[in-house]
């Protein structure tokens, strides 16, 4: 069920023998945890069989991991104690607008490459992934995964995990909701996660659980479908200690990327023109380099 280099420390859950019946009691928490001269924050608690695990985040690096609760010393804490950390500075980015709220531009040179995997009946565009690997072996890539896409594309997802395991890519798994609701022609104010009856908690947790069940570790980033969210949705997201991830270079909608741009493409087969633009910018030297980890953006 669980593979770890040591009894205590980050563990890797394998998708081969995990199933939803064995992952229970998944919930948000906020606790300060220490072990082995390291401190981190626990933001989720879950039970797998008879053992309790925590999803933890380093408030400085934003790296997440899944750890055994019994290996940590944890206690409830106050957000104010971490207000100066990169994690909370990113959480507290205030952009109460309907479109593209949250983190939209990163620090420094290069670009932050992100790809959205919205629900789609088409296969993963593996050529895009291979192009990134060929251009920059081991490159960081943030993939925003919807649970509905993952449910239909487990072979594609396993292929991505294999690329990570062989260090061909370093993928940060961003939550993109579970159902990714969308009705063509409906105004944004009534669409996406703003549709009547949408349960944001379920959209968040079900996707996180599916990522874990497939052998991935959820990050602290969440990308709203369509980049659409009102202030109430943003407040609910913030309560679960997730950073809203926008983009200032959605390639089919925006000018060419500039240094620090958060680039958005869709390798789910639904927006091939964005992938063609990505290739063109690379070929023409108009894509600022290097590719940077989204954890470095805030």
N, C-alpha and C positions, 0 to 999 in steps of 0.2 A: 504493500500500500504506500509506504513512505520511504523515500531514499534520502539519506543524509550522510555527509562526510563524517559528521560527529553526532553523538547522541543529542547534544544541544547546539543550537545555532540554526540558521535558515535551513529549511527543508524543501525538497522538491517533491511535490505530489505527482504521481504518475497517472495518466489518463487510462492506462490499461485496466486497472482494477478498482477504480473509484466509480461510484454511482450516486445518484441523488438521494437514495434512501440512506446512505451512510453519512451524508453531510447534513447535519441538523443544527437547530438552535442558532442560526446565523443572525447576528445583530450588531448594531453600532455600539461602540464604547469609546471612551476617551480616558486613557490611563497612561501614566508615566511608568516606563519599565526600564529596569537595569539588569545587566548580567555581563560578566566577562569584561568589566571596565568600559562597557558601552551603554549608552542611554538611547532610548527611542520611545516613540509613542505608539500605543495600541489603538487602532481605530475600528477594528472588527474582532468579534469573538465567534468561534464556531466549534462544533463538536463533530469529530470524525470517529465513528465507532464509539469507543469509551474514552477517547482522549480529546482534550480541549486544545485548540490552536488559536493563535492570534495573528491577525494581519497587522504588521507593524510598519512604521515609517520613520526614517531618520529625518528629523526636522531641519537638518542642515543640508543634506545631499538630496533629499526627497526620495531616496531609494526605498522600496518596499520589500518586505519579506514575510514568509509564513513561518511562525515559530511555535514551539510547544510552550504552553502556558506554564507548565511546571518547571521549565528551565529559566523563567524570568521572575523577578520580584517586581510586582506591579501594584499601583495604587491610583485611585482617582486623583485628578489634578485639575488645575485651573488654566484656562487658555491664556490668561494674562501673563503667566510665567514664561510663555513661549512667544510673546508678541514680537520680539526682535528677530526671530528665526526666519529663514527664507520661506519655510513652509507657511507660516502664518502671514507673512507679508504677501505671499501669493494668494492665500485664501481671502485676504481682505481687500484685494483689488476691487474698487467700487466703480462699476459701470452699469448703473440701473437703466439700461435701454433694451429695446425689444430684440435688436439684431446684433450679434457678434459681441455679447458681453463677456467679460473675463479677460484672460491673458491673450492678447492678440499680437504682441511683438516681443521678441526676446532680446537679451543683452548680447553685446559683442559682435564679432564677425561671423561669417557663414550664415547658414539658414537652418531652421528646425523643420525637418521634413515629416509631414504627417499624412496618413492615408485613411480615409473613412470607408469602413465596411458596412454600409447600410444594407438592409435586407435586399437580396437580389437572387433571381433564378439563374444568373450567369455565373460562370466559374471565376475564381480569383485570377486576376491578370498576372500570371507568374512571370511574364516577360518583363514587367515593370520591376518586380522584385529582383530578378536576375540582372537587370540593367544597373540597379543600385549597387548590388554586390560586385559586379564587374568593375564599375567605376570606382568604388570605395569599399574594398573588402572589410568586413567587420563594422560597417557603418551603423550608426544609430538610426532607428526609424520608429516613429510612434504610430501605431495602428489603432484607430478608434473602432472598436468592435461592437456591433449590435448583437444581442443574444439571438435574435431571429436569424441573422446571417450565420452565426456559429452553428445553430441547430441544423442548418441545411448544408454546411460546408465543412464537416469534420475532417474530411480527407485533406482539403486545402489547409485547414488549421494545423493538422498534424505535420504537413509539409513545411509550414512556417516554423513550427516548433523544432523540426529537424534542422532547419537553417540556423536557428539560435543555438541548439546543442552543439553544432559543429562550428560555432563561432564565425559563421559567415555574415550574420547580422546580429545586432543587439536591439531587440524589439521592446519598446515600452507599450504595455497594453492599456489603452485608454478605454473607458466605459462610454458607449455611445447609445445607451438605453437598451431595453430589450426589444420592444415592439417597433420602435421608431415610427410612430403613427404619422401618416401624411395623406391628405386628401387633395388631389390636384384642383386648383381653382379656389380653394378655401382661403380666406384672408389669414395672414400669419397670426393675428391675434386670436384666432380660433383653431389654429392648426398645430401640427406637431405635438409636443407635450402639453400644449395649452388646450387640447381638445377636452371636452367634458368627459369626466369619468376616468381620466388617466391617473394612475397611482404612481407618483414619482418614486416612493420607497421601493415598490415592487420592481419598477423599471431599473433602479440602481442595483438592488440586491440580487435579482435573478440573473443579471448579466455577470456580476462579480462571481456568483456561485458557479455559473457555467464556465467561466474562465478557469476557476480553480479546479473544477471537475475535469477539465481537459488538460491540466498540467501547467497552467500559466499562473502568474502572480499579478493581480490587479494593481494598477498604479494609483496615484492620488489625483489623476486627471479625469475629467468628465467633459465630453463634447456634446452639447445640446443638438439634437437633430435639426437640420436646417440652420444651425446657429441661432435659433429663436428661443427666447425665454424672457418672461417678464420678471419684475422684481421679486414677486412671491416665489417663483420657481428658483430663482437664484438664492434666496434666503433658505429655502428648504435644502438645496444642494449643499450650501455652506454648513448647515447643521450636521451633515454627515461627513464633514471634513474632506470635501472634494473640491478641487480647483477647476473652475470653468475654463475650458480651453477654446479660444476662438481662433481666428486666422486673419492676417492682413494680406495674404497672398493666395487666395482661392484662385487657382490659375485661370479658370475659365471666366472669372468675374473681375479680376484685378490686374493692374499693371505688372510688369516683370518684378520678381522678388528683389529686395535690397538687403544689405547686411542686417541680420537680426530678424528677418521675416520668418513668420510661421507659415510654411507653405502647405496648402491643402490640395490633395488630389483624391480621386476615387478609384482604387484598384479593384473594385467589385464588379467591373464590367459595365457600369451604368454611365460612365462619363469618359469615354476614350479620348475626347479632344483635350482634356486636361493632361492626360498621360503623354499625348503627342507634344503638347507645349512643354512639358517637363523635359522630354528628350531634346527638343529644339533648343531650349535654354542651356542645357548641358553642352550640347554640340557647339553652340555659338559662343560659349563662354559667358553667358548672361546669368548663370546661376551662381550666386556668391557661395564660396566654399570656405571651410569644410562643412559637411553635414554635422550638426550638433545634436546632442541628446536633449530632449525636451525638458529633462530634469534640470538642465543648466539655464533654461530660458528665464525663469523669474528672477 
